[in-house]
Amino acid sequence: MESSGGSELKNLVRQCLTGDQRAMLALVERFQGQVYGLCFRMLGQRQDAEDAAQETFVRVLKNLHRWDPDRAFQPWLLTIAGNRCRTALAARRRRPATELKEELIADPEPDHEAGRQLAEEMHLALAYLRPDYRQAFLLFHEHELSYGEIAETLAVPLGTIKTWVHRARRELIDKLRQRGAIEADGLDSNRGEMGAGRHELRSV
């Protein structure tokens, strides 16, 4: 899926490759929300997410010549972001997940207390997932990439990606049930039927 594709994006990339600073800034501004959102959900801390997002765009701008214009840009970009996050997670792997700062992105509908609480629980539960599970899950559910797109960009077999997403989903559901955040069947195993959890996942 390429929600920000088309000739406009390709033209913008071409301008970046000529060294056009305004084009580079425009490219960063266009995708910074998606990149930061993925980094925050993977790392759980604002400062770490900001650092990873910055590193992502530095790498993207340095390697734009490697992007194939015949392929979707978003999966390529988010894969670089995910890899930056996995590197950061590996560097702090001895740090218990329970010590992560609970600095949450503001809920767009703060009056909906139940939704806000579930969003917080989702954020905390994500910290317990293996980095590869977490990355595949977020790319599939949050950014709505297909299994095939994720497999291609991560250079992992399609069946492995499906397994990672399935296991991540089950582990999240189990963790949310343990914490009493959802009922026994509060989240369905199908992406299109995650119900209330789908909206709150985007708000985490």
C-alpha positions in Angstrom: 0.0 0.0 0.0 1.3 3.5 -0.9 -0.8 6.2 0.7 1.7 8.9 -0.1 2.9 7.7 -3.5 2.4 9.0 -7.0 4.3 11.3 -9.3 4.3 14.1 -6.7 6.4 12.0 -4.3 8.7 10.8 -7.1 9.3 14.4 -8.2 10.0 15.4 -4.6 12.6 12.6 -4.2 14.2 13.7 -7.5 14.6 17.2 -6.1 16.1 15.8 -3.0 18.7 13.9 -5.0 19.8 17.2 -6.6 20.6 18.6 -3.2 17.5 20.8 -2.9 17.3 21.6 0.8 13.6 22.7 0.6 12.7 19.4 -1.0 14.5 17.5 1.8 12.6 19.5 4.4 9.3 18.8 2.6 10.0 15.1 2.5 10.8 15.0 6.2 7.7 17.0 7.1 5.6 14.8 4.9 6.5 11.6 6.8 7.7 12.7 10.2 4.4 11.9 11.9 4.4 8.3 10.7 8.1 7.8 11.5 7.9 9.3 14.9 4.7 7.3 15.7 6.3 4.0 14.8 9.5 4.9 16.7 7.5 5.9 19.8 5.5 2.7 19.8 8.6 0.6 19.4 10.8 2.4 21.9 8.2 3.6 24.4 10.1 6.9 25.2 9.7 10.2 23.6 13.4 11.2 23.6 14.5 7.8 22.2 11.8 8.0 19.6 12.9 11.5 18.6 16.5 10.3 18.3 15.5 7.3 16.2 13.3 9.4 13.9 16.1 11.8 13.4 18.5 9.0 12.6 16.0 7.5 10.2 15.7 10.6 8.1 19.5 11.1 8.1 19.8 7.6 6.7 16.9 8.0 4.3 18.3 11.2 2.8 21.7 9.7 2.4 20.3 6.6 0.7 17.5 8.0 -1.4 19.5 6.9 -4.5 18.9 3.3 -3.4 15.1 3.6 -3.4 13.5 2.0 -6.4 10.8 4.4 -7.8 8.9 1.4 -9.1 8.3 0.3 -5.5 6.3 1.9 -2.7 8.2 4.5 -0.7 6.4 4.1 2.7 7.4 0.5 3.4 11.0 1.3 2.5 11.0 4.3 4.8 9.3 2.6 7.7 11.6 -0.4 7.5 14.6 1.9 8.0 12.8 3.4 11.0 12.0 0.0 12.4 15.7 -1.1 12.0 16.8 2.1 13.8 14.5 1.2 16.6 15.7 -2.4 16.8 19.2 -1.2 17.0 18.2 1.1 19.9 16.4 -1.7 21.7 19.4 -4.0 21.3 21.6 -1.3 22.9 19.3 -1.1 26.0 18.3 -4.8 26.0 19.4 -5.2 29.7 16.9 -2.6 30.8 13.7 -4.1 32.1 10.6 -3.1 30.1 8.9 -2.1 33.4 11.3 0.8 33.8 10.2 2.4 30.6 8.8 5.9 31.2 5.1 6.1 30.8 5.2 9.2 28.6 2.1 8.8 26.4 1.1 10.7 23.3 -2.0 12.7 24.1 -5.2 11.0 23.3 -7.1 12.8 20.5 -10.4 12.2 22.4 -9.4 12.8 26.0 -13.0 12.8 27.2 -13.3 9.1 26.3 -11.8 7.8 29.5 -12.2 4.1 28.6 -10.5 4.6 25.3 -7.7 6.5 26.9 -7.1 3.8 29.4 -7.0 1.1 26.8 -4.6 3.1 24.7 -2.3 3.3 27.7 -2.6 -0.4 28.3 -1.8 -1.1 24.6 1.3 1.2 24.9 2.5 -0.7 27.9 1.8 -4.1 26.5 3.7 -3.4 23.3 6.9 -3.0 25.4 6.7 -6.7 26.2 6.8 -7.9 22.6 9.9 -9.1 20.9 11.2 -6.2 18.6 10.6 -8.2 15.4 7.1 -9.1 16.5 6.4 -5.5 17.5 7.7 -4.1 14.2 5.7 -6.5 12.1 2.6 -5.9 14.2 2.8 -2.1 13.9 3.5 -2.1 10.2 0.5 -4.4 9.6 -2.1 -2.9 12.0 -0.9 0.7 12.4 0.4 1.5 9.0 -1.7 -1.0 7.1 1.0 -2.6 5.1 0.3 -6.0 3.6 2.0 -9.1 4.7 3.7 -9.2 1.3 5.0 -5.6 1.7 6.4 -6.3 5.1 8.0 -9.5 4.1 9.6 -7.8 1.1 11.0 -4.8 2.9 12.2 -6.8 5.9 13.6 -9.5 3.7 11.8 -12.1 5.7 9.7 -15.0 4.3 6.0 -14.3 4.0 5.0 -17.1 6.4 7.4 -15.7 9.0 5.8 -12.3 8.9 2.3 -13.9 9.3 3.6 -15.8 12.3 5.1 -12.7 13.9 2.0 -10.7 13.5 -0.2 -13.5 14.8 2.0 -14.2 17.8 2.3 -10.5 18.6 -1.5 -10.2 18.5 -2.0 -13.1 20.8 0.7 -11.9 23.2 -0.9 -8.5 23.3 -4.3 -9.9 23.9 -2.9 -12.1 26.7 -1.1 -9.2 28.3 -4.2 -7.0 28.2 -6.4 -9.8 29.7 -3.8 -10.3 32.5 -4.0 -6.6 33.3 -7.8 -6.7 33.1 -7.9 -4.2 30.3 -10.1 -6.3 28.1 -12.6 -9.1 28.5 -12.0 -12.7 27.2 -12.9 -11.8 23.7 -12.3 -8.1 23.7 -10.0 -8.2 20.7 -10.5 -10.4 17.7 -7.6 -12.0 15.9 -8.5 -10.5 12.5 -7.1 -7.1 11.6 -10.5 -5.9 10.3 -12.3 -7.0 13.5 -10.1 -5.6 16.2 -13.0 -3.4 17.2 -12.3 -0.7 19.8 -8.7 -1.7 20.1 -8.0 -0.6 16.6 -8.8 3.0 17.3 -7.0 3.0 20.6 -3.9 1.4 18.9 -3.7 4.5 16.7 -3.9 6.7 19.8 -1.2 5.0 21.8 
